[in-house]
Amino acid sequence: MTKLTTKSHSEEGSTEYIVLSYRQDRHGNVRKTKLGRGFLGRNGTNINVSLEAAPLTNQDGECWITLVPYDPNFSEKYE
């Protein structure tokens, strides 16, 4: 997985998120995939999302993504 290399929006005064997809594999294990990043828009009410990858659907055809607070140690925590 790629670490975020751009300057954190948190350092610029707004909140930044990591966009994750959680999916259960055929063995019942939950797999987490980093899809991109999200951050508060300039108006402070919208969350903008930039995807580097597209999420896969689960066995029911649903596609779920989750925003977690930005963490520079993301790889160590979520892998």
N, CA, C and O atoms as CSV, one atom per row, in Angstrom:
chain,resi,resn,atom,element,x,y,z
A,1,MET,N,N,0.832,-1.178,0.000
A,1,MET,CA,C,0.000,0.000,0.000
A,1,MET,C,C,0.878,1.243,0.000
A,1,MET,O,O,1.985,1.235,0.539
A,2,THR,N,N,0.377,2.299,-0.604
A,2,THR,CA,C,1.127,3.527,-0.733
A,2,THR,C,C,0.828,4.450,0.437
A,2,THR,O,O,-0.330,4.620,0.816
A,3,LYS,N,N,1.855,5.040,1.004
A,3,LYS,CA,C,1.652,6.032,2.057
A,3,LYS,C,C,1.293,7.358,1.411
A,3,LYS,O,O,1.700,7.637,0.283
A,4,LEU,N,N,0.525,8.180,2.132
A,4,LEU,CA,C,0.226,9.509,1.633
A,4,LEU,C,C,1.505,10.319,1.614
A,4,LEU,O,O,2.225,10.382,2.611
A,5,THR,N,N,1.788,10.936,0.482
A,5,THR,CA,C,3.035,11.677,0.358
A,5,THR,C,C,2.801,13.173,0.237
A,5,THR,O,O,3.754,13.951,0.283
A,6,THR,N,N,1.559,13.585,0.083
A,6,THR,CA,C,1.275,15.007,-0.029
A,6,THR,C,C,1.183,15.618,1.356
A,6,THR,O,O,1.029,14.908,2.349
A,7,LYS,N,N,1.278,16.924,1.416
A,7,LYS,CA,C,1.177,17.626,2.692
A,7,LYS,C,C,-0.198,17.379,3.284
A,7,LYS,O,O,-1.205,17.478,2.582
A,8,SER,N,N,-0.247,17.066,4.539
A,8,SER,CA,C,-1.510,16.786,5.216
A,8,SER,C,C,-2.372,18.035,5.263
A,8,SER,O,O,-1.893,19.116,5.605
A,9,HIS,N,N,-3.652,17.883,4.917
A,9,HIS,CA,C,-4.579,19.012,5.021
A,9,HIS,C,C,-4.773,19.393,6.473
A,9,HIS,O,O,-5.143,20.532,6.760
A,10,SER,N,N,-4.533,18.470,7.406
A,10,SER,CA,C,-4.647,18.775,8.822
A,10,SER,C,C,-3.657,19.869,9.196
A,10,SER,O,O,-3.948,20.706,10.050
A,11,GLU,N,N,-2.492,19.865,8.563
A,11,GLU,CA,C,-1.494,20.890,8.836
A,11,GLU,C,C,-1.948,22.244,8.324
A,11,GLU,O,O,-1.471,23.277,8.795
A,12,GLU,N,N,-2.862,22.252,7.370
A,12,GLU,CA,C,-3.353,23.500,6.800
A,12,GLU,C,C,-4.619,23.978,7.498
A,12,GLU,O,O,-5.202,24.981,7.085
A,13,GLY,N,N,-5.053,23.293,8.533
A,13,GLY,CA,C,-6.200,23.753,9.296
A,13,GLY,C,C,-7.505,23.035,9.000
A,13,GLY,O,O,-8.525,23.387,9.592
A,14,SER,N,N,-7.526,22.051,8.119
A,14,SER,CA,C,-8.755,21.307,7.883
A,14,SER,C,C,-8.542,19.848,8.269
A,14,SER,O,O,-7.414,19.418,8.505
A,15,THR,N,N,-9.618,19.104,8.330
A,15,THR,CA,C,-9.558,17.710,8.746
A,15,THR,C,C,-9.353,16.814,7.534
A,15,THR,O,O,-9.999,17.002,6.503
A,16,GLU,N,N,-8.458,15.843,7.654
A,16,GLU,CA,C,-8.184,14.917,6.559
A,16,GLU,C,C,-8.519,13.496,7.007
A,16,GLU,O,O,-8.368,13.147,8.178
A,17,TYR,N,N,-8.975,12.685,6.057
A,17,TYR,CA,C,-9.361,11.303,6.318
A,17,TYR,C,C,-8.665,10.359,5.347
A,17,TYR,O,O,-8.214,10.769,4.277
A,18,ILE,N,N,-8.585,9.109,5.732
A,18,ILE,CA,C,-8.160,8.043,4.842
A,18,ILE,C,C,-9.431,7.289,4.454
A,18,ILE,O,O,-10.237,6.949,5.319
A,19,VAL,N,N,-9.611,7.029,3.170
A,19,VAL,CA,C,-10.792,6.316,2.683
A,19,VAL,C,C,-10.433,4.836,2.574
A,19,VAL,O,O,-9.495,4.465,1.869
A,20,LEU,N,N,-11.194,3.993,3.285
A,20,LEU,CA,C,-10.956,2.553,3.305
A,20,LEU,C,C,-12.170,1.798,2.806
A,20,LEU,O,O,-13.301,2.275,2.897
A,21,SER,N,N,-11.919,0.625,2.283
A,21,SER,CA,C,-12.973,-0.319,1.937
A,21,SER,C,C,-12.737,-1.580,2.754
A,21,SER,O,O,-11.625,-2.107,2.785
A,22,TYR,N,N,-13.774,-2.058,3.410
A,22,TYR,CA,C,-13.703,-3.306,4.172
A,22,TYR,C,C,-14.496,-4.349,3.415
A,22,TYR,O,O,-15.621,-4.092,2.986
A,23,ARG,N,N,-13.922,-5.509,3.252
A,23,ARG,CA,C,-14.579,-6.569,2.487
A,23,ARG,C,C,-14.204,-7.912,3.092
A,23,ARG,O,O,-13.048,-8.144,3.446
A,24,GLN,N,N,-15.185,-8.791,3.208
A,24,GLN,CA,C,-14.925,-10.125,3.749
A,24,GLN,C,C,-14.572,-11.064,2.601
A,24,GLN,O,O,-15.301,-11.157,1.614
A,25,ASP,N,N,-13.427,-11.770,2.744
A,25,ASP,CA,C,-13.036,-12.695,1.684
A,25,ASP,C,C,-13.767,-14.033,1.845
A,25,ASP,O,O,-14.548,-14.208,2.780
A,26,ARG,N,N,-13.516,-14.952,0.953
A,26,ARG,CA,C,-14.244,-16.226,0.967
A,26,ARG,C,C,-13.926,-17.088,2.182
A,26,ARG,O,O,-14.646,-18.044,2.471
A,27,HIS,N,N,-12.845,-16.754,2.898
A,27,HIS,CA,C,-12.478,-17.497,4.104
A,27,HIS,C,C,-13.018,-16.840,5.364
A,27,HIS,O,O,-12.771,-17.322,6.469
A,28,GLY,N,N,-13.757,-15.737,5.207
A,28,GLY,CA,C,-14.333,-15.037,6.340
A,28,GLY,C,C,-13.430,-13.979,6.955
A,28,GLY,O,O,-13.800,-13.358,7.952
A,29,ASN,N,N,-12.250,-13.762,6.376
A,29,ASN,CA,C,-11.334,-12.737,6.884
A,29,ASN,C,C,-11.711,-11.373,6.327
A,29,ASN,O,O,-12.051,-11.252,5.150
A,30,VAL,N,N,-11.653,-10.348,7.167
A,30,VAL,CA,C,-11.956,-8.993,6.719
A,30,VAL,C,C,-10.697,-8.384,6.127
A,30,VAL,O,O,-9.644,-8.374,6.765
A,31,ARG,N,N,-10.807,-7.881,4.918
A,31,ARG,CA,C,-9.698,-7.256,4.208
A,31,ARG,C,C,-9.960,-5.758,4.116
A,31,ARG,O,O,-11.053,-5.329,3.747
A,32,LYS,N,N,-8.955,-4.976,4.454
A,32,LYS,CA,C,-9.066,-3.522,4.378
A,32,LYS,C,C,-8.173,-3.030,3.248
A,32,LYS,O,O,-7.024,-3.454,3.129
A,33,THR,N,N,-8.697,-2.142,2.425
A,33,THR,CA,C,-7.945,-1.591,1.311
A,33,THR,C,C,-8.037,-0.076,1.349
A,33,THR,O,O,-9.132,0.475,1.460
A,34,LYS,N,N,-6.897,0.604,1.258
A,34,LYS,CA,C,-6.890,2.063,1.186
A,34,LYS,C,C,-7.279,2.467,-0.226
A,34,LYS,O,O,-6.649,2.052,-1.198
A,35,LEU,N,N,-8.322,3.281,-0.330
A,35,LEU,CA,C,-8.815,3.712,-1.634
A,35,LEU,C,C,-8.396,5.129,-1.991
A,35,LEU,O,O,-8.346,5.479,-3.170
A,36,GLY,N,N,-8.094,5.949,-0.993
A,36,GLY,CA,C,-7.756,7.341,-1.265
A,36,GLY,C,C,-7.813,8.166,-0.004
A,36,GLY,O,O,-7.511,7.684,1.088
A,37,ARG,N,N,-8.212,9.440,-0.167
A,37,ARG,CA,C,-8.283,10.331,0.987
A,37,ARG,C,C,-9.495,11.236,0.881
A,37,ARG,O,O,-10.035,11.461,-0.202
A,38,GLY,N,N,-9.906,11.742,2.014
A,38,GLY,CA,C,-11.018,12.668,2.076
A,38,GLY,C,C,-10.618,13.855,2.938
A,38,GLY,O,O,-9.738,13.744,3.792
A,39,PHE,N,N,-11.266,14.987,2.710
A,39,PHE,CA,C,-10.979,16.168,3.516
A,39,PHE,C,C,-12.177,17.102,3.467
A,39,PHE,O,O,-12.969,17.067,2.525
A,40,LEU,N,N,-12.301,17.939,4.491
A,40,LEU,CA,C,-13.389,18.895,4.538
A,40,LEU,C,C,-13.226,19.910,3.422
A,40,LEU,O,O,-12.127,20.395,3.154
A,41,GLY,N,N,-14.338,20.221,2.778
A,41,GLY,CA,C,-14.314,21.231,1.731
A,41,GLY,C,C,-14.132,22.620,2.318
A,41,GLY,O,O,-14.175,22.802,3.535
A,42,ARG,N,N,-13.934,23.570,1.465
A,42,ARG,CA,C,-13.686,24.948,1.917
A,42,ARG,C,C,-14.826,25.530,2.722
A,42,ARG,O,O,-14.604,26.372,3.592
A,43,ASN,N,N,-16.058,25.090,2.442
A,43,ASN,CA,C,-17.193,25.615,3.193
A,43,ASN,C,C,-17.338,24.953,4.564
A,43,ASN,O,O,-18.145,25.393,5.384
A,44,GLY,N,N,-16.557,23.894,4.816
A,44,GLY,CA,C,-16.555,23.249,6.125
A,44,GLY,C,C,-17.695,22.286,6.376
A,44,GLY,O,O,-17.773,21.704,7.458
A,45,THR,N,N,-18.583,22.100,5.409
A,45,THR,CA,C,-19.707,21.185,5.614
A,45,THR,C,C,-19.641,19.955,4.708
A,45,THR,O,O,-20.200,18.912,5.046
A,46,ASN,N,N,-18.975,20.062,3.580
A,46,ASN,CA,C,-18.857,18.929,2.662
A,46,ASN,C,C,-17.555,18.181,2.908
A,46,ASN,O,O,-16.563,18.768,3.340
A,47,ILE,N,N,-17.565,16.885,2.631
A,47,ILE,CA,C,-16.338,16.103,2.643
A,47,ILE,C,C,-16.040,15.722,1.203
A,47,ILE,O,O,-16.840,15.048,0.553
A,48,ASN,N,N,-14.892,16.153,0.710
A,48,ASN,CA,C,-14.449,15.808,-0.636
A,48,ASN,C,C,-13.632,14.536,-0.561
A,48,ASN,O,O,-12.846,14.349,0.368
A,49,VAL,N,N,-13.814,13.659,-1.539
A,49,VAL,CA,C,-13.113,12.380,-1.558
A,49,VAL,C,C,-12.355,12.249,-2.877
A,49,VAL,O,O,-12.906,12.461,-3.958
A,50,SER,N,N,-11.086,11.896,-2.757
A,50,SER,CA,C,-10.244,11.634,-3.920
A,50,SER,C,C,-9.877,10.154,-3.879
A,50,SER,O,O,-9.189,9.705,-2.962
A,51,LEU,N,N,-10.341,9.393,-4.882
A,51,LEU,CA,C,-10.081,7.957,-4.919
A,51,LEU,C,C,-8.897,7.637,-5.806
A,51,LEU,O,O,-8.780,8.152,-6.918
A,52,GLU,N,N,-8.016,6.778,-5.303
A,52,GLU,CA,C,-6.888,6.279,-6.083
A,52,GLU,C,C,-7.189,4.890,-6.629
A,52,GLU,O,O,-6.476,4.385,-7.496
A,53,ALA,N,N,-8.251,4.278,-6.114
A,53,ALA,CA,C,-8.682,2.946,-6.536
A,53,ALA,C,C,-10.198,2.865,-6.344
A,53,ALA,O,O,-10.775,3.627,-5.568
A,54,ALA,N,N,-10.825,1.946,-7.049
A,54,ALA,CA,C,-12.267,1.752,-6.923
A,54,ALA,C,C,-12.531,0.571,-5.988
A,54,ALA,O,O,-11.824,-0.435,-6.046
A,55,PRO,N,N,-13.550,0.691,-5.123
A,55,PRO,CA,C,-13.862,-0.419,-4.215
A,55,PRO,C,C,-14.538,-1.566,-4.954
A,55,PRO,O,O,-15.207,-1.361,-5.967
A,56,LEU,N,N,-14.356,-2.764,-4.438
A,56,LEU,CA,C,-15.030,-3.942,-4.979
A,56,LEU,C,C,-16.332,-4.181,-4.220
A,56,LEU,O,O,-16.460,-3.795,-3.058
A,57,THR,N,N,-17.273,-4.804,-4.865
A,57,THR,CA,C,-18.534,-5.113,-4.199
A,57,THR,C,C,-18.378,-6.379,-3.359
A,57,THR,O,O,-17.511,-7.213,-3.616
A,58,ASN,N,N,-19.250,-6.500,-2.339
A,58,ASN,CA,C,-19.254,-7.728,-1.550
A,58,ASN,C,C,-20.149,-8.752,-2.241
A,58,ASN,O,O,-20.640,-8.508,-3.344
A,59,GLN,N,N,-20.358,-9.887,-1.600
A,59,GLN,CA,C,-21.144,-10.960,-2.232
A,59,GLN,C,C,-22.605,-10.580,-2.440
A,59,GLN,O,O,-23.309,-11.232,-3.212
A,60,ASP,N,N,-23.073,-9.521,-1.753
A,60,ASP,CA,C,-24.451,-9.052,-1.924
A,60,ASP,C,C,-24.555,-7.930,-2.953
A,60,ASP,O,O,-25.635,-7.380,-3.167
A,61,GLY,N,N,-23.422,-7.588,-3.595
A,61,GLY,CA,C,-23.416,-6.529,-4.591
A,61,GLY,C,C,-23.306,-5.136,-3.985
A,61,GLY,O,O,-23.448,-4.142,-4.697
A,62,GLU,N,N,-23.055,-5.048,-2.680
A,62,GLU,CA,C,-22.938,-3.759,-2.007
A,62,GLU,C,C,-21.480,-3.306,-2.008
A,62,GLU,O,O,-20.555,-4.118,-2.011
A,63,CYS,N,N,-21.309,-2.007,-2.005
A,63,CYS,CA,C,-19.975,-1.424,-1.981
A,63,CYS,C,C,-19.926,-0.432,-0.817
A,63,CYS,O,O,-20.662,0.555,-0.812
A,64,TRP,N,N,-19.065,-0.690,0.164
A,64,TRP,CA,C,-18.977,0.147,1.360
A,64,TRP,C,C,-17.607,0.806,1.440
A,64,TRP,O,O,-16.585,0.175,1.171
A,65,ILE,N,N,-17.597,2.087,1.815
A,65,ILE,CA,C,-16.339,2.759,2.109
A,65,ILE,C,C,-16.474,3.425,3.475
A,65,ILE,O,O,-17.573,3.777,3.906
A,66,THR,N,N,-15.343,3.590,4.142
A,66,THR,CA,C,-15.303,4.182,5.476
A,66,THR,C,C,-14.232,5.262,5.495
A,66,THR,O,O,-13.167,5.102,4.899
A,67,LEU,N,N,-14.519,6.361,6.183
A,67,LEU,CA,C,-13.532,7.414,6.384
A,67,LEU,C,C,-12.995,7.288,7.800
A,67,LEU,O,O,-13.766,7.261,8.760
A,68,VAL,N,N,-11.675,7.212,7.934
A,68,VAL,CA,C,-11.038,7.194,9.253
A,68,VAL,C,C,-10.114,8.403,9.324
A,68,VAL,O,O,-9.565,8.816,8.303
A,69,PRO,N,N,-9.933,8.976,10.509
A,69,PRO,CA,C,-9.058,10.148,10.618
A,69,PRO,C,C,-7.669,9.858,10.064
A,69,PRO,O,O,-7.137,8.760,10.228
A,70,TYR,N,N,-7.095,10.854,9.409
A,70,TYR,CA,C,-5.757,10.724,8.838
A,70,TYR,C,C,-4.774,10.353,9.937
A,70,TYR,O,O,-4.816,10.911,11.034
A,71,ASP,N,N,-3.894,9.416,9.641
A,71,ASP,CA,C,-2.858,8.986,10.569
A,71,ASP,C,C,-1.600,8.711,9.747
A,71,ASP,O,O,-1.634,7.880,8.840
A,72,PRO,N,N,-0.486,9.396,10.047
A,72,PRO,CA,C,0.729,9.155,9.273
A,72,PRO,C,C,1.237,7.724,9.400
A,72,PRO,O,O,2.027,7.278,8.568
A,73,ASN,N,N,0.799,6.996,10.425
A,73,ASN,CA,C,1.204,5.599,10.623
A,73,ASN,C,C,0.121,4.640,10.131
A,73,ASN,O,O,-0.017,3.534,10.653
A,74,PHE,N,N,-0.638,5.060,9.136
A,74,PHE,CA,C,-1.752,4.267,8.626
A,74,PHE,C,C,-1.371,2.829,8.314
A,74,PHE,O,O,-2.066,1.903,8.733
A,75,SER,N,N,-0.284,2.628,7.590
A,75,SER,CA,C,0.110,1.287,7.148
A,75,SER,C,C,0.297,0.342,8.320
A,75,SER,O,O,-0.076,-0.829,8.243
A,76,GLU,N,N,0.874,0.845,9.411
A,76,GLU,CA,C,1.141,-0.009,10.566
A,76,GLU,C,C,-0.143,-0.382,11.306
A,76,GLU,O,O,-0.223,-1.464,11.887
A,77,LYS,N,N,-1.146,0.497,11.292
A,77,LYS,CA,C,-2.371,0.266,12.063
A,77,LYS,C,C,-3.400,-0.592,11.326
A,77,LYS,O,O,-4.065,-1.424,11.943
A,78,TYR,N,N,-3.535,-0.398,10.017
A,78,TYR,CA,C,-4.657,-0.988,9.302
A,78,TYR,C,C,-4.294,-2.192,8.435
A,78,TYR,O,O,-5.186,-2.786,7.829
A,79,GLU,N,N,-3.043,-2.565,8.354
A,79,GLU,CA,C,-2.701,-3.722,7.530
A,79,GLU,C,C,-2.717,-4.971,8.357
A,79,GLU,O,O,-2.454,-6.057,7.841
